[in-house]
Amino acid sequence: MSCGKIVCIGQNYRAHAREMELEAPAEPVIFLKPSTALIADGDVIEAPAGLGRVDHEVELALIIGKKARKVAESEALSYVSEVAVFNDVTARDVQSAARTAGLPWALSKGLDTFAPMSRPVPVSEAGDLRSLRLELRVNGEVRQSGSTSNMIFGPERLIAYISKYMTLEPGDIIATGTPEGVGPLNDGDVVEAGIEGVGKVSNRVRRI
């Protein structure tokens, strides 16, 4: 799989912000993952043991179909060509340590294989992006269950906000945030993230 940039949104569900002991943001929280983090369904998530705890985060991904710069919310969805299921794998101990020190936490999000994504489907086939059910299972056990209706900032707002500051180009991915229930992944686990009408992405975890 290949892509342009991966623009991710943090703390976009109030319940997730609470479980992370963070305030719900007044504006979208943006961070980036490198394109080299992207993997497909069936690929292996490789998590170095020295990173400590590594978490799963199921998210709806928006895939940009045409150049977007300073887009109005009313037109934002016309810039989305496809959607997919995204797992924002996170080295949680690394992230927490960086936050405590007041340092950037890009490393915790940007490792190779830390962006599993399902096969994209046309946005026209996905239904209402503001009301999709998300679910994540680890070894068959439900860990996360939520709805995009609970996003603080919906897809239109995110596209308008991001494109105000950085140009979105065809192939760019926006990962829109995760609901509550994030948790650890261990060696040998099989993690499956799914969104109704969109698809699923399943990956085995290997601690290396």
Secondary structure, DSSP 8 states (H G I E B T S, - for coil): ---S-EEEEES-BHHHHHHTT----SS-EEEEE-GGGEE-TT-EEEE-GGG--EEE-EEEEEEE-S-BSS--GGGGGGGEEEEEEEE--EEHHHHHHHHHHT---HHHHHSTT-EEB---EEGGGS--TTS-EEEEEETTEEEEEEEGGGBSS-HHHHHHHHHHHS-B-TT-EEE----S--EE--TT-EEEEEETTTEEEEEEEEE-
